[in-house]
Amino acid sequence: MYFTDRGLEELTERRGEEQVTLAWLADELRAFVDLHPDFEVPVERLATWLARGGTDEIDDD
């Protein structure tokens, strides 16, 4: 188990029944980076990875 699994499990337990939009998620990630600027690069990488459908490949379409 990775250390991050604990946070993901807590997220699922506390908010697993909620439905959210990607706009909401983006706003929350922006707020997190505002509070924790050291995490800007990892959050950017995660957002890019999610935007590309779970791949690091660039889609030129």
C-alpha positions as CSV (number, residue, x, y, z in Angstrom):
1,M,0.0,0.0,0.0
2,Y,1.3,3.4,-0.9
3,F,1.2,6.3,1.6
4,T,-1.3,8.1,-0.7
5,D,-3.7,5.2,-0.4
6,R,-4.7,6.3,3.1
7,G,-5.8,9.7,1.8
8,L,-7.6,8.2,-1.1
9,E,-9.4,5.8,1.2
10,E,-10.4,8.6,3.4
11,L,-11.7,10.6,0.4
12,T,-13.8,7.6,-0.7
13,E,-15.2,7.0,2.8
14,R,-16.0,10.7,3.5
15,R,-17.2,11.8,0.0
16,G,-17.6,8.6,-2.0
17,E,-21.3,9.1,-2.6
18,E,-21.0,12.7,-3.9
19,Q,-20.9,13.6,-7.6
20,V,-18.6,16.4,-8.6
21,T,-17.8,18.2,-11.9
22,L,-14.3,18.5,-13.3
23,A,-14.7,22.3,-12.9
24,W,-15.2,21.8,-9.2
25,L,-12.1,19.5,-9.0
26,A,-10.0,22.1,-10.9
27,D,-11.1,24.8,-8.5
28,E,-10.2,22.6,-5.5
29,L,-6.8,21.8,-7.0
30,R,-6.2,25.5,-7.6
31,A,-7.1,26.3,-4.0
32,F,-4.8,23.6,-2.8
33,V,-1.9,24.9,-4.8
34,D,-2.6,28.4,-3.5
35,L,-2.2,27.1,0.0
36,H,0.6,24.7,-0.8
37,P,2.7,26.2,-3.7
38,D,5.3,23.5,-3.3
39,F,2.8,21.0,-4.8
40,E,2.3,23.0,-8.0
41,V,4.3,20.7,-10.2
42,P,2.7,17.4,-9.0
43,V,-0.8,18.9,-9.2
44,E,-0.1,20.1,-12.7
45,R,1.2,16.6,-13.7
46,L,-1.9,15.0,-12.2
47,A,-4.3,17.4,-14.0
48,T,-2.5,16.9,-17.3
49,W,-2.6,13.1,-16.8
50,L,-6.3,13.2,-16.0
51,A,-7.0,15.5,-19.0
52,R,-5.2,13.1,-21.3
53,G,-7.3,10.1,-20.1
54,G,-4.7,8.5,-17.9
55,T,-1.9,8.6,-20.3
56,D,1.2,10.8,-20.8
57,E,0.8,10.8,-24.5
58,I,0.0,14.1,-26.2
59,D,-3.2,13.9,-28.3
60,D,-2.9,16.3,-31.3
61,D,-6.5,16.0,-32.4
